[in-house]
Amino acid sequence: MTLPQRVGVYGGGRMGAGIAHAFLVAGADVTIIESDDDAAGRARSAVERSVAKAESLGALADRDAGTVLAELRTATTPDALAGVGLVVEAVPEVLDLKCRVLQTAQRAAPDAWLATNTSSLSVGDLAVTLDDPARLVGLHFFNPVPASDLVEIVVPDTTADELVARARDWVSDLAKTAIVVRDTPGFASSRLGVAIALEAMRMFEEGVASAEDIDTAMTLGYRHPVGPLRTTDIVGLDVRLAIAEHLAAEVGERFAPPAVLREMVAAGRTGRKSGAGFYRW
């Protein structure tokens, strides 16, 4: 196994908890850093639930959930990252926040490799704020992380070749498949996924078909697993909106968010996490 023995995950929300799960199941010791005790407790509970589910599905090989979870720690101060070999940043898609977290991580673990789970922000823009930009790479995991087979390795010009090679090996150790993409707006996966989702929203807005029928067209006609609108609910409409706004500014008006997306987010209908989006949850 090429994974570092100790891995830090900075941010224990849905994505951070899923990333922690993946590294734990692969055999690493994992420390999740959260903002306070309540958030840390929620992160631990989320990982405990997902590991228990993996055990019930027979996905832990010859180990049990208790053994896997014995290697999980949570903390509210970054000094708990001392000695880790890799820190994966998994906080919300806010450039200043991600920069602050990565700068904190490099101080707490000066010898660690760093990765960002951003789905749309420039990895290069994050890297140049660090003491050693060569130590940062993008590791874009997909939601839900435990069930997803793909990790997008995002490589700006600043990233060390050694780190790209290591990242490929880490993804393999996680029993996932890596694709390597250049650091461009939306990378490959987000750009394609958002383009399809935005067109599906426009069709819904125009009354072309119901959300269910639009998704069925994609699941049965194109073998998408759940369809673009249900996927948007799972990802979060607010997350989709932020990514679309970023892509519209960087790539062009074809990524301008439809009015229905803005209206639903303003109304608090952000998808599965709020109980309602294009579907009721």
C-alpha positions, 0 to 999 in steps of 0.5 A: 500500500502506498497510502500514508499511514496517517491522513488528515481530512480538514472538514467533516461534512458530507464530502469530508466524511465520505473521504475519511471513510474511503481512507479508513477502509483502505487501511489508513489512520484518519483524523478529521478536523472540524470547527467545534465539538458538535460538528466533529461529533456529526462527522464521526457519526456520519463515518460510523453510519457509512462504515456500518453500511459498508460492513453490512454489504460485505465491503470491508474484506476481512475486517469489521466496522469496529476495527476500521473505526478504531483508526478514526479520530476527530479534533477541533484544532489543527495541531492534531494534524502533526505527523500526518503524511497527507491532508485533504481539504474538504471545506465549502467551495469558497476560495478564501476559506479554502486558502485559509484552511490549506495555509493552516494545514501546511503550518500544522503538518509542514512535511505533508502532501496537500490535496484539495477536494474542490470541484470547480475552483482553480487548484493553481489559485489555491497553490500560489498562496502556499509556502510550497505550491508544488505540494498541492494537488486536486483530488476531486472525489464524487458524492457519495464517496464510498459508492463512487468509483472515480477520483479526478486528479487536477494538476496545475503547472505548480504541482510536483510530478512526484505528487501526481504519481503518488496521487495515482497510486493513492486512488488505486489504493482506495479501489477507485479509478483516477483520471488526470486533468489540467487545471481548467475551469470546471475540470472535466467532470464538473464542466460536463455534469453542470452543462447537462444539469443546467440544460435539464433545468431549462427544460424543466423551467420551460415545461418540456417534461417533468423532473422525473421524465427528464431524469428517466430520459437520461437513465434509460436513454443514456445509462446515467445512474440517476439523472441530472436533476436527481443528481443536482438534489443529491449534490445540493442546488446551492452547490450547483449554483455556485459552480455554475456562477463560477463557470459562467464567469470563467468560461461563458454565458452558456453556463449562466444559471437558469432562473429556476435554480436561483429561485429554488435556492433563494427559497431554501429548496437546496435538495436532499439536505433540505428535504426538497429540491426538484424532488421531495426527500 
